Amino acid sequence: MLQTYLQGIAIGFSLIVAIGAQNAFVLKQGLKQQSVFWVCFVCALSDSILILLGITGFSVVLQHYPEVLGMAKWAGALFLFWYGFQHLLAAFKSNQGLHAAQQNETNLGQILLVCLALTWLNPHVYLDTVVLIGSISTQFEQSKLYFALGTMTASWLFFFSLGYGARLLTPVFENPKAWRVLDGLIALIMWGIALSLILNT
């Protein structure tokens, strides 16, 4: 059972560490030190729900009704284009470095809505958690629960490490140029994911 749990952790980390829309958002909130706990909590909980859906057979539903993923692709692509454009504007307009004490608090509800959109409107999340993890879990029929717990553990460890570990980079982002570079990179990541969604539709 322990071996299955550890395999789940390893597979979970291998799928989640890639730079994506969700991770970029968590990183930025961690740097700004705004609602870090809730952002990490929502991301990890969302992953856990999707993983649970995957191992309980929802992946079969998605395979039989591909139009569900198709709708999510277009909605996700539109949102990512818009969100990337916001970061591109910030990259050109921002002339201030990151000083946590001076950051204006953003409404928690708005932050969580963006977080939920980046998670649930991203078809890559469904493919990684529901379809892929759901498929892999069939290899562990006798210990599927331990495999699921392992992949969920990886999500919780990763998101909270990313969110709270980001503050270690705060001295770097006191330089306005570093902040503009980050916003520019996030814009490119969002647009890259959006294009891949459209091209693979």
FENCOR-V220697 format. One record per residue. N is the residue number from 1. BURIAL is # if it has 9 or more other C-alpha atoms within 8 Angstrom, else .. D_LAST is the distance of its C-alpha to the last C-alpha in whole Angstrom. Layout:
<<N & BURIAL & D_LAST> <N & BURIAL & D_LAST>>
This chain:
<<1 & . & 39> <2 & . & 39> <3 & . & 38> <4 & # & 35> <5 & # & 34> <6 & # & 35> <7 & # & 32> <8 & # & 30> <9 & # & 31> <10 & # & 30> <11 & # & 26> <12 & # & 26> <13 & # & 27> <14 & . & 25> <15 & . & 21> <16 & . & 22> <17 & . & 24> <18 & . & 21> <19 & . & 21> <20 & # & 19> <21 & # & 18> <22 & # & 21> <23 & # & 23> <24 & # & 24> <25 & # & 24> <26 & # & 27> <27 & # & 28> <28 & # & 29> <29 & # & 31> <30 & # & 33> <31 & # & 34> <32 & # & 35> <33 & # & 36> <34 & . & 35> <35 & # & 34> <36 & # & 33> <37 & . & 34> <38 & . & 32> <39 & # & 29> <40 & # & 30> <41 & # & 31> <42 & # & 28> <43 & # & 25> <44 & # & 27> <45 & # & 28> <46 & # & 24> <47 & # & 23> <48 & # & 26> <49 & . & 25> <50 & # & 21> <51 & # & 23> <52 & # & 26> <53 & # & 23> <54 & # & 22> <55 & # & 25> <56 & . & 26> <57 & # & 23> <58 & # & 21> <59 & # & 18> <60 & . & 19> <61 & . & 18> <62 & # & 15> <63 & . & 15> <64 & . & 16> <65 & . & 14> <66 & . & 10> <67 & . & 10> <68 & . & 12> <69 & # & 9> <70 & # & 7> <71 & . & 9> <72 & # & 10> <73 & # & 7> <74 & # & 8> <75 & # & 12> <76 & # & 12> <77 & # & 10> <78 & # & 13> <79 & # & 16> <80 & # & 15> <81 & # & 16> <82 & . & 19> <83 & # & 20> <84 & # & 20> <85 & # & 22> <86 & # & 24> <87 & # & 25> <88 & # & 25> <89 & . & 28> <90 & # & 30> <91 & # & 30> <92 & . & 32> <93 & . & 34> <94 & # & 35> <95 & . & 38> <96 & . & 39> <97 & # & 39> <98 & # & 38> <99 & . & 42> <100 & . & 41> <101 & . & 44> <102 & . & 43> <103 & . & 39> <104 & . & 39> <105 & . & 38> <106 & . & 34> <107 & . & 34> <108 & . & 33> <109 & . & 31> <110 & . & 29> <111 & # & 29> <112 & # & 28> <113 & . & 25> <114 & . & 23> <115 & # & 23> <116 & # & 22> <117 & # & 19> <118 & # & 18> <119 & # & 19> <120 & . & 17> <121 & # & 14> <122 & # & 13> <123 & # & 11> <124 & . & 12> <125 & # & 15> <126 & # & 15> <127 & # & 13> <128 & # & 17> <129 & # & 19> <130 & # & 18> <131 & # & 17> <132 & # & 18> <133 & # & 22> <134 & # & 22> <135 & # & 22> <136 & . & 24> <137 & # & 26> <138 & # & 27> <139 & . & 29> <140 & # & 32> <141 & . & 32> <142 & . & 36> <143 & # & 35> <144 & # & 31> <145 & . & 33> <146 & # & 34> <147 & # & 31> <148 & # & 29> <149 & # & 32> <150 & # & 31> <151 & # & 28> <152 & # & 29> <153 & # & 31> <154 & # & 29> <155 & # & 27> <156 & # & 30> <157 & . & 32> <158 & # & 29> <159 & # & 29> <160 & # & 32> <161 & . & 33> <162 & # & 31> <163 & # & 32> <164 & # & 35> <165 & # & 36> <166 & # & 34> <167 & # & 37> <168 & . & 39> <169 & # & 37> <170 & # & 39> <171 & . & 41> <172 & . & 39> <173 & # & 37> <174 & # & 40> <175 & # & 40> <176 & # & 38> <177 & # & 36> <178 & # & 35> <179 & # & 33> <180 & # & 32> <181 & # & 30> <182 & # & 29> <183 & # & 27> <184 & # & 26> <185 & . & 24> <186 & # & 23> <187 & # & 21> <188 & # & 20> <189 & # & 18> <190 & # & 17> <191 & # & 15> <192 & . & 14> <193 & # & 12> <194 & # & 11> <195 & # & 10> <196 & . & 8> <197 & # & 6> <198 & # & 5> <199 & . & 6> <200 & . & 4> <201 & . & 0>>
